[in-house]
Amino acid sequence: MDTIFIKGLSMTTRIGAHEWEQQIQQRLLIDLSIPVDFQGIDDELCNTLDYAKLCETVTTYLENQSFKLIETVANQLAIFIKETFNISAITITVHKPQAVKNAQSISVVAVR
């Protein structure tokens, strides 16, 4: 199976288990891996996944939500993308840069 891979989709949202975190916008980075069959696409956008529309939709969705956990972000985003874009499988990695002072990023991976 072929794959569309989107790496480092960046947006801000309210994310965090602590009350003070819900008062600020924090940056998330999202990686998406979506299996797609490239055979039969015939160089037509309508025959494949419009990744520009997907990125715009995901960004809008996350920027208008509030979450406590990045695990919830990964799960809810998987459900949302699968339903919105009629996708049967997806792998999502959610990175929360600077979530921990001495770590570059904390990440979770959801495979659905």
C-alpha positions in Angstrom: 0.0 0.0 0.0 1.2 3.5 -0.8 1.2 6.2 1.9 0.5 9.9 2.2 2.7 11.2 5.1 2.3 14.7 6.6 5.0 15.7 9.0 5.1 18.5 11.5 1.6 20.0 10.9 1.8 22.9 13.4 -1.0 24.6 15.3 -1.9 26.0 18.7 -4.7 24.9 21.0 -5.6 24.7 24.6 -3.9 21.6 25.8 -2.9 20.5 29.3 -4.0 18.8 32.5 -3.3 21.8 34.7 -5.7 24.6 35.0 -3.1 27.3 34.0 -2.5 25.4 30.7 -6.2 25.7 29.8 -5.7 29.5 29.9 -3.0 29.7 27.2 -2.5 28.5 23.7 0.2 25.8 23.3 1.8 24.5 20.1 1.3 20.9 18.9 2.9 19.2 16.0 1.0 16.5 14.2 2.3 13.7 11.9 -0.2 11.8 9.8 0.4 8.6 7.9 -2.5 7.5 5.7 -2.4 4.4 3.4 -3.7 5.3 -0.1 -3.6 3.3 -3.3 -1.9 5.5 -5.9 -2.9 3.2 -8.8 -5.8 4.6 -10.8 -5.4 8.1 -9.6 -4.8 9.2 -13.2 -3.1 12.5 -12.1 -6.5 13.8 -10.8 -6.9 15.3 -7.4 -10.4 14.0 -7.1 -9.1 10.5 -7.2 -6.9 10.8 -4.1 -6.8 12.5 -0.7 -6.6 16.3 -0.9 -3.8 16.7 1.7 -4.1 20.5 1.6 -7.8 20.3 2.6 -6.9 17.7 5.2 -4.3 19.9 6.8 -6.6 22.9 6.8 -9.5 20.9 8.3 -7.3 19.3 11.0 -5.8 22.7 12.0 -9.2 24.3 12.3 -10.6 21.4 14.3 -7.7 21.4 16.8 -7.5 25.2 17.1 -11.2 25.2 18.1 -11.0 22.5 20.8 -9.6 22.2 24.3 -7.9 19.0 25.6 -6.3 17.9 28.8 -4.2 15.1 27.3 -2.3 14.6 24.0 -3.6 11.0 24.1 -7.1 12.4 23.8 -6.0 14.6 20.9 -4.6 11.6 19.0 -7.7 9.5 19.6 -10.3 12.2 18.8 -8.3 13.4 15.8 -8.2 9.8 14.4 -12.0 9.5 14.7 -12.5 12.9 13.2 -10.3 12.3 10.2 -11.6 8.9 9.5 -15.2 10.1 9.5 -14.6 13.4 7.7 -12.4 12.0 4.9 -13.8 8.4 4.7 -10.4 6.9 5.6 -10.2 3.3 6.7 -6.8 3.5 8.5 -4.5 6.2 9.9 -1.5 6.6 12.2 -1.3 9.9 14.1 1.7 11.1 16.1 1.0 14.1 18.4 4.1 16.0 19.6 3.8 18.5 22.5 7.1 20.5 22.3 8.4 21.7 25.6 5.8 19.8 27.6 8.6 18.8 30.0 11.4 21.3 30.7 14.4 19.1 29.8 12.8 17.2 26.9 12.6 18.4 23.3 9.1 17.0 23.0 6.6 14.5 24.4 4.8 12.4 21.8 2.1 9.8 21.5 1.2 7.6 18.6 -2.4 6.3 17.8 -2.9 3.6 15.1 -6.5 3.2 14.0 
